[in-house]
Amino acid sequence: MKRLHPMRTCALVLGAAVAVAAGACLLPENPYQRWQLLDGTIHANARWIYERSTFDPAPVDVAVVGPSRTGAGVNAPRLQRDLAGRGIVANVVNFSLPESGRNINEAVVATLLARKRPTLLVIGVTEQPARRGHSAFKFVAPRGMIADPGYWTDVNYFSDLVYLPFRQMRLFLADVAPRAAGLTKTFDPAAYRGSSIDTTGSVVLPGGAVKEGEKPASAAELARGVGKLERGMHPPLLPARDADLEFGDERHNIRRIVTLAHARGVKVAFLFLPFYSGPGTIEEQRFYEQFGPVWNAGWLSPHAEWYADYGHLTRTGAEHLTDWLAGPVAAALQSSDPPRRAPA
C-alpha cells in the first residue's frame, strides 16, 4: 500500500477537521439556550435580557446598554418612577453587561429590536473606546455575527470563531437533551425576574462573594484603582484617519446599532460616566455626536463618596445620576424631532 506524503496527510487531516467544524457550526439551535450559557457568571443577566426582549409582552420605551459603569450607574426602576413623576409613562430597562466590548451591545440591541420598538436607546460610553470585542460575545451572538463581524481588527476574532463549533455542538445536544445540558428550552414565567430590574448596588458574584455597591470605597482603594486604570490607558496609536481600524469594535458596532435603531424609528443618545477623579472629556465625542446627543455626567468625577470603586457608583451615586438623567430622557421622549440619521 502506497504511503501518503506527510504534507498530503496533514492537508487531509486539516481539511477533514475544517469540514467537521464547519458542519458543527450549522447544527440547529434554540436561541434561548444561547443566552443561558452565561448563567453562573458575572454576565448572568444575559438570560433576563433575552426573556425581557422575547417573552415579556410589556413594551420597552427606554433601553440602556453599555459596560458595567452604565449597569451600576443607571437604576432603571427609579428612572421609570422619575419619569412618571414628570407625567411620562415609560417602561425602562437597563441591558448593560460587565466588561467593555461593543459587539455584545449590538447583539443585545438586535435581540431587543426584533420584537420591541423603544422610543429611546441610551448607549453608555467611557472616556476611551475599547480596542477589542467583549469576552462573552462568542456565547450569545448569532453564529453569523461571529463568522462575519464586519471588520477584521478584533484580536478576539479567531478565538471566537474557533469556539463556535464547540458552542453549536453543546447547543444542539442541549436542544435534544436540555436536562442533561443544564439548559431549559421553555420560558418559565414563575422564575422570571420582572419587566425592570435594578442593576445598581451590591452584586452577588459567582461563588457567593459580594461586590460592594452600597458603601463608598476608601481613599486608598480609589487611588489604587485609578492608578491601575490610568496605567493601562493609552492614546490612539494610529492617525485619526485610521480610527476605524484601531477602534473597529467601537466604531463598527456603534454604526450598526444606530442603523438598527433608526430602521425602527428609535432615537439614540449617549451617556458618559467618568471614573473617579477622571477627565470630563470623551475621546470619541465627535464620532458619537454624528448619531445623537452626548449626555456628559462628568460632574460625578470628584465625588469620592459616590464611588464603590474607581469606576462604579454606589447605590447612592446611582440615585443621583438617575435623577439627573431623568431630565434629558424626558426631553428626548417628549421631543418630536426624528432620529438623527447616520452619515452614509
C-alpha positions in Angstrom: 0.0 0.0 0.0 1.4 3.3 -1.1 2.0 5.7 1.8 0.8 9.3 1.6 3.3 12.1 1.6 3.4 13.7 5.1 2.3 17.1 3.7 -0.7 15.5 1.9 -1.6 13.7 5.1 -1.5 16.9 7.1 -3.6 18.6 4.5 -6.2 15.8 4.5 -6.4 15.8 8.3 -6.7 19.6 8.4 -9.3 19.6 5.6 -11.3 17.0 7.5 -11.1 18.9 10.7 -12.3 22.1 9.0 -15.2 20.3 7.3 -16.3 18.8 10.6 -16.0 22.2 12.3 -18.0 23.9 9.6 -20.7 21.2 9.7 -20.9 21.6 13.5 -21.4 25.4 13.1 -24.5 24.6 11.0 -26.2 22.4 13.6 -29.7 23.7 14.7 -30.0 25.5 18.0 -32.5 27.1 20.4 -31.6 30.8 20.6 -33.0 31.0 24.2 -30.4 28.5 25.3 -27.6 30.6 23.9 -28.4 33.3 26.3 -28.4 30.8 29.2 -24.7 29.9 28.6 -23.7 32.8 30.8 -25.7 31.6 33.8 -23.5 31.4 36.9 -21.1 34.1 35.6 -20.9 37.9 36.0 -22.9 38.1 32.8 -25.8 36.1 34.1 -28.3 39.0 33.3 -28.0 37.8 29.7 -30.8 35.3 30.3 -33.1 38.0 31.7 -32.2 40.3 28.8 -33.4 37.7 26.3 -36.5 36.9 28.3 -37.5 40.6 28.6 -36.9 41.1 24.9 -38.7 37.9 23.7 -41.2 36.6 26.2 -42.5 39.6 28.2 -45.3 41.3 26.3 -44.8 44.7 28.2 -43.3 47.3 25.8 -39.9 48.8 26.2 -39.8 52.6 25.9 -36.3 53.4 27.1 -33.5 50.9 26.8 -30.0 51.4 28.2 -27.0 49.4 27.0 -23.3 49.7 27.8 -20.5 48.4 30.1 -20.6 47.8 33.8 -20.3 51.5 34.6 -23.6 52.0 32.9 -25.1 49.0 34.6 -24.0 50.2 38.1 -25.0 53.8 37.3 -28.5 53.7 35.9 -31.3 52.5 38.2 -34.0 51.5 35.7 -36.9 51.2 38.1 -36.0 54.5 39.7 -35.7 56.2 36.3 -39.1 54.8 35.4 -40.6 56.3 38.6 -38.8 59.7 38.0 -40.4 59.8 34.5 -43.8 59.0 36.0 -43.3 61.9 38.4 -42.9 64.1 35.3 -46.1 62.8 33.8 -44.4 60.4 31.4 -45.4 56.7 31.4 -42.4 54.7 30.1 -41.1 51.2 30.6 -37.3 51.4 31.3 -34.8 48.6 31.1 -31.0 48.5 31.7 -29.5 45.9 29.5 -25.8 46.7 30.3 -23.4 43.9 30.9 -20.0 43.9 32.7 -16.8 44.5 30.8 -16.1 46.5 27.7 -16.7 45.4 24.1 -19.3 47.0 21.9 -20.1 43.9 19.8 -22.2 42.3 22.6 -24.2 45.5 22.9 -25.1 45.1 19.2 -26.2 41.5 19.9 -28.4 42.8 22.7 -29.9 45.6 20.7 -30.6 43.3 17.7 -32.4 40.9 20.1 -34.4 43.7 21.6 -35.4 45.3 18.3 -36.5 42.0 16.8 -39.7 42.3 18.9 -39.8 45.7 20.7 -39.8 49.3 19.5 -38.4 51.6 22.1 -38.6 55.4 21.7 -35.1 55.9 23.0 -31.9 53.9 23.2 -29.2 55.2 25.6 -25.7 53.9 25.0 -23.2 54.1 27.8 -19.7 55.4 26.8 -16.4 56.0 28.6 -13.5 58.3 28.2 -11.8 55.9 25.7 -13.3 53.3 23.5 -12.2 49.7 23.8 -9.8 48.2 21.3 -11.3 44.7 21.3 -14.7 42.9 21.4 -16.4 41.6 24.5 -15.3 38.3 26.1 -18.8 36.9 26.3 -19.8 37.8 22.7 -18.9 34.3 21.5 -21.5 32.8 23.9 -24.6 34.8 23.0 -24.2 36.2 19.5 -25.8 34.6 16.4 -23.3 32.4 14.5 -23.5 34.8 11.5 -22.3 37.7 13.6 -19.4 35.6 14.9 -18.4 34.3 11.5 -18.7 37.8 9.9 -18.3 40.6 12.4 -18.0 43.1 9.5 -14.4 44.2 10.5 -11.2 42.3 10.9 -9.2 44.1 13.5 -10.6 42.5 16.7 -7.9 40.3 18.3 -10.7 38.1 19.7 -12.0 37.2 16.3 -10.1 33.9 15.8 -10.7 32.7 19.3 -14.4 33.4 19.0 -14.5 31.6 15.6 -12.7 28.6 17.0 -15.1 28.3 19.9 -18.2 28.4 17.6 -18.2 24.7 16.6 -18.0 23.6 20.3 -20.8 26.0 21.2 -23.0 24.8 18.4 -22.4 21.1 19.4 -23.3 21.9 23.0 -26.5 23.8 22.0 -27.5 21.0 19.6 -27.2 18.5 22.5 -29.0 20.9 24.8 -31.9 21.1 22.4 -32.1 17.3 22.3 -31.5 16.7 26.0 -31.9 20.0 27.9 -31.9 18.5 31.4 -28.6 16.8 30.8 -27.1 20.0 29.5 -28.5 22.1 32.3 -30.3 24.4 29.9 -34.0 24.9 29.5 -36.0 25.0 26.3 -39.1 26.8 27.5 -39.6 30.1 29.4 -40.8 29.7 33.0 -42.9 32.8 34.0 -42.7 31.8 37.7 -38.9 32.2 37.6 -38.9 35.4 35.6 -37.4 38.4 37.4 -39.8 41.0 36.1 -40.1 43.7 33.5 -37.5 46.1 35.0 -34.7 45.1 37.4 -32.3 47.3 39.5 -28.7 46.6 38.4 -27.2 49.1 40.9 -25.9 48.5 44.4 -24.1 45.4 45.6 -23.8 42.4 43.3 -23.5 38.7 44.2 -20.6 37.3 42.2 -20.3 33.6 41.1 -19.3 31.6 44.1 -21.3 33.7 46.5 -18.9 36.6 47.1 -20.5 40.1 47.2 -19.1 43.0 45.2 -19.8 46.0 47.5 -22.0 48.6 45.9 -23.7 50.2 48.9 -20.7 51.9 50.6 -18.0 54.1 49.2 -14.5 52.8 48.8 -11.7 54.1 50.9 -9.4 56.8 49.6 -6.6 54.2 49.3 -8.8 51.8 47.3 -9.9 54.6 45.0 -6.3 55.7 44.4 -5.1 52.2 43.8 -7.9 51.5 41.3 -7.5 54.8 39.4 -3.7 54.3 39.2 -4.1 50.8 37.7 -6.7 52.1 35.2 -4.6 55.1 34.1 -1.5 52.9 33.7 -3.5 50.8 31.2 -4.8 53.8 29.2 -3.0 54.8 26.0 -3.7 57.5 23.5 -4.6 56.5 19.9 -1.7 54.6 18.3 -2.8 55.3 14.7 -3.6 58.6 13.0 -7.1 59.8 13.2 -7.9 58.7 9.7 -7.2 55.1 10.8 -9.5 55.2 13.9 -11.9 52.8 12.2 -9.0 50.2 12.2 -7.8 50.8 15.8 -11.2 51.1 17.3 -13.1 48.8 14.9 -15.2 47.2 17.6 -16.5 50.5 18.9 -17.0 52.3 15.6 -18.3 49.5 13.5 -20.7 48.3 16.1 -21.9 51.7 17.1 -22.8 52.3 13.4 -24.6 49.0 13.2 -26.5 49.7 16.5 -27.5 53.1 15.2 -28.6 51.7 11.8 -30.7 49.0 13.6 -32.3 51.7 15.8 -33.1 54.1 13.1 -34.6 51.4 11.0 -37.2 51.0 13.8 -37.6 54.8 14.3 -35.7 54.7 17.6 -33.8 57.8 18.8 -30.2 57.3 20.1 -28.4 59.2 22.8 -25.0 58.6 24.6 -24.3 58.7 28.3 -20.8 59.4 29.5 -19.9 58.2 33.0 -16.4 59.1 34.3 -14.2 57.1 36.6 -13.4 58.7 40.0 -11.2 61.8 39.5 -11.1 61.1 35.8 -11.5 63.6 32.9 -14.8 65.0 31.8 -13.8 64.7 28.2 -14.6 61.9 25.8 -12.1 60.8 23.1 -14.8 59.8 20.7 -17.2 62.7 21.4 -17.3 63.9 17.7 -17.9 60.4 16.5 -20.9 59.9 18.8 -22.4 63.3 18.1 -23.0 62.2 14.5 -25.7 59.9 15.8 -27.3 61.6 18.8 -26.7 63.9 21.8 -24.0 63.1 24.3 -25.1 63.5 27.9 -22.0 64.2 29.9 -22.1 63.2 33.6 -18.6 64.4 34.2 -19.9 66.2 37.3 -19.7 62.8 39.2 -15.9 62.6 38.9 -14.8 64.5 42.1 -17.4 62.8 44.4 -15.4 60.1 46.2 -18.4 59.5 48.4 -20.4 58.2 45.4 -17.9 55.6 44.1 -17.9 52.0 45.3 -14.6 51.5 43.4 -12.6 53.6 40.9 -15.2 53.2 38.1 -18.5 52.2 39.6 -21.0 54.2 41.5 -22.6 53.2 44.8 -26.3 52.9 45.0 -26.5 56.5 46.3 -24.3 57.7 43.5 -26.6 55.8 41.0 -29.6 57.5 42.5 -28.0 61.0 42.0 -27.1 60.1 38.4 -30.5 58.5 37.6 -32.4 61.5 39.0 -30.3 63.8 36.8 -30.7 61.6 33.8 -34.5 61.8 34.0 -34.3 65.4 32.7 -32.6 64.7 29.3 -34.5 61.4 28.9 -37.8 63.1 29.5 -36.9 65.8 26.9 -35.9 63.2 24.4 -39.2 61.3 24.9 -41.3 64.4 24.5 -39.4 65.7 21.5 -40.9 65.4 18.1 -37.5 65.5 16.4 -36.9 62.4 14.2 -33.9 60.2 14.9 -30.6 61.7 13.8 -29.6 59.8 10.6 -26.2 58.1 10.4 -23.8 59.5 7.8 -23.7 57.5 4.6 
